[in-house]
Amino acid sequence: MTQEKISEFCVVSLAKVLRIPRDTVATDAKFTRLGLDSAMIVYVMMELEEKLGFELSPDDFFDYPTIDDLSQYLAQQQAKRSAA
């Protein structure tokens, strides 16, 4: 899955959990600024794990605090797993 597809999936998932329109989710906004709390992070994390097929950590959302950062990291992780 490309970074763009991961980013789009994150936007859809965050919009759903935050109950806001997709077009209002800025990919460069920090998750905390968007209003994401720890329970929401776990929900989004589980959706991403299911979609990507590998485990994530809630720490990933703090280490990569925007959709842009997280999707880039996840695309790199997925590429590494595919190459192995």
Backbone torsions as a table, in degrees:
resi	resn	phi	psi	omega
1	MET	NA	134.2	-178.0
2	THR	-76.4	164.0	177.0
3	GLN	-59.5	-39.0	-179.5
4	GLU	-63.2	-42.5	179.2
5	LYS	-68.0	-38.9	176.7
6	ILE	-63.6	-43.4	178.7
7	SER	-59.9	-45.9	179.6
8	GLU	-62.8	-41.2	177.9
9	PHE	-62.1	-41.5	178.1
10	CYS	-62.3	-43.2	179.2
11	VAL	-59.5	-48.3	-179.6
12	VAL	-61.7	-46.0	-178.5
13	SER	-64.1	-44.4	179.6
14	LEU	-66.7	-40.9	178.7
15	ALA	-60.7	-40.0	179.9
16	LYS	-65.8	-47.9	-176.9
17	VAL	-70.3	-32.2	179.5
18	LEU	-87.2	-10.0	-178.6
19	ARG	57.2	50.0	177.5
20	ILE	-131.2	160.2	177.5
21	PRO	-63.8	143.6	-179.9
22	ARG	-55.4	-39.6	-175.0
23	ASP	-72.3	-3.7	176.5
24	THR	-98.0	-2.3	179.6
25	VAL	-88.8	109.7	179.6
26	ALA	-84.8	126.8	-176.5
27	THR	-72.7	-13.3	177.9
28	ASP	-103.1	4.4	178.1
29	ALA	-85.6	140.9	177.9
30	LYS	-66.0	144.8	-179.1
31	PHE	-56.1	-39.5	179.8
32	THR	-65.2	-34.9	178.7
33	ARG	-69.8	-31.3	176.8
34	LEU	-71.5	-16.2	179.3
35	GLY	99.5	15.3	-179.2
36	LEU	-75.3	126.4	175.1
37	ASP	-104.2	-180.0	-173.8
38	SER	-63.8	-37.3	178.8
39	ALA	-65.9	-39.8	178.2
40	MET	-66.5	-38.6	178.2
41	ILE	-59.8	-44.5	179.7
42	VAL	-61.7	-41.7	179.6
43	TYR	-62.5	-48.9	-180.0
44	VAL	-64.7	-40.2	178.9
45	MET	-60.0	-43.6	179.4
46	MET	-64.2	-40.1	177.3
47	GLU	-63.2	-42.1	178.8
48	LEU	-65.7	-41.3	178.2
49	GLU	-59.3	-44.1	179.2
50	GLU	-63.9	-41.9	-178.0
51	LYS	-70.0	-40.8	-174.3
52	LEU	-90.5	-24.3	178.3
53	GLY	83.5	19.5	173.1
54	PHE	-146.8	159.5	-175.0
55	GLU	-78.3	144.4	175.2
56	LEU	-118.6	170.7	176.2
57	SER	-122.5	146.2	174.1
58	PRO	-56.6	-26.8	178.1
59	ASP	-61.9	-28.1	178.7
60	ASP	-58.4	-33.6	-178.9
61	PHE	-73.9	-21.4	176.9
62	PHE	-91.7	-34.8	177.8
63	ASP	-71.9	-31.0	-180.0
64	TYR	-126.2	81.2	-164.4
65	PRO	-79.5	6.1	176.1
66	THR	-131.1	163.7	176.6
67	ILE	-60.8	-41.2	179.3
68	ASP	-58.8	-48.5	-179.5
69	ASP	-64.9	-47.4	-176.9
70	LEU	-65.6	-43.6	-178.2
71	SER	-66.5	-35.4	176.4
72	GLN	-64.6	-46.8	178.6
73	TYR	-60.4	-46.9	-177.7
74	LEU	-66.0	-36.8	176.9
75	ALA	-64.2	-39.5	177.6
76	GLN	-65.7	-42.7	178.9
77	GLN	-63.1	-41.9	-179.8
78	GLN	-66.0	-39.6	177.9
79	ALA	-63.0	-41.0	178.3
80	LYS	-62.6	-42.3	-179.9
81	ARG	-67.2	-36.8	178.8
82	SER	-68.2	-35.1	-177.7
83	ALA	-76.3	-23.2	-176.7
84	ALA	-75.3	NA	NA
